[in-house]
Amino acid sequence: MNALYSLLFVFLLVLIPLFGVDAAHMRTFFGVCIPTTAFIIFLLGFVYKVITWGRSAVPFRIPTTGGQFKSFDPVLFPQNKLDCPQTGAQTFFRMVLEVFAFRSLFRNTAVSLHEGKDHPVVAYKSSKWLWLFAITFHYSFFIVALRHLRLFLEPIPFFVNGLEFVDGILQIGAPVMYLADVGLVAGVLLLLGRRLINSRINYISYASDFFPLFLILAVALSGIYMRYYAKVDVIAIKELTMGLVTFHYVVPETITVSFFVHVFLVSTLMVYFPFSKLMHFPGVFLSPTRNLPNDTRAKHHVNPWNDPKIKAHAYADYEKQFGVPMAEVGLPLDNPENGKAPEEEA
């Protein structure tokens, strides 16, 4: 039902500009006011979230690790420098692989339970499907976003033209089919299918998990419809987008309603972005489970809000103070003498 509610809501979003532009003739509202307001909300929400996360105190090192820590015998126990980094340089390379190659997803494993001869058997195997779906979707989305820079910049940067050439290098169809368009739709459908088909994933999925996928799919399909079927006036669209950038607003009459549907869906995505789990984009850079070296055994970290008037209480002093009750309940003591009552010592 969560998936159905999300899908119906996206359909409702499509109907709003259809009626607003065709019936109410609110072209300026949907072509200028909506995208401008959405961009402001996106920018302010993005900055607010990043500042809020940046101000969150992280007094201790809590990185997630998946390998051997630096040991006293590096020959017998070699350190895994990427999965258990101890220096800033090692952490930097871990972050690079995490951001650009989704390394943690690449290391993903699947667990299954099988009936053995005498008892159940747990089996583990490599599972690269989620990594493949995710990296296809994210890189395709990134390339599509870069391609759209040609609508907001004049002259068009050289890398945008080069990117379009590589993206359409197969020269399929007219206009040329872009590989990133196919990858974006395929990536979203694969991620969506994973949540719908896998019963365990579906059980823990909320509407907030389905809605962004359906919304991004609607954005992609509306853009593909404009390029390959509706054949919109690209010159008029660039006139509108350049007007948004330069604050000289103009809405040409030759722009069809399909463009306003696409813009409204993109604007909805921009407004939704800072307040959703899509903010994992900047969040990965600020996550203490990723961006900190695992050096808690090598360095002493002082809690920044400790009261300087409070003296440090070493374990030896703690054991000396509470040794008797610890011994009474059977807790091991480093110094057995601390477990004797004063009268016993006398």
Secondary structure, 3 states (H helix, E strand, C coil): CHHHHHHHHHHHHHHHHHHHHHCCCCHHHHHHHHHHHHHHHHHHHHHHHHHHHHCCCCCCCCCCCCCCCCCCCCCCCCCCCCCCCCCHHHHHHHHHHHHHHCHHHHCCEEEEEEECCCCEEEEEEECCHHHHHHHHHHHHHHHHHHHHHHHCCCCCCHHHHHHHHHHCCCCCCCCCCCHHHHHHHHHHHHHHHHHHHCHHHHHCCCHHHHHHHHHHHHHHHHHHHHHHHHCCCHHHHHHHHHHHHHCCCCCCCCCCHHHHHHHHHHHHHHHHHHHCHHHHHHHHHHCCCCCCCCCCCCCCCCCCCCCCCCCCCCHHHHHHHHHHHHHHCCCCCCCHHHHCCHHHHC
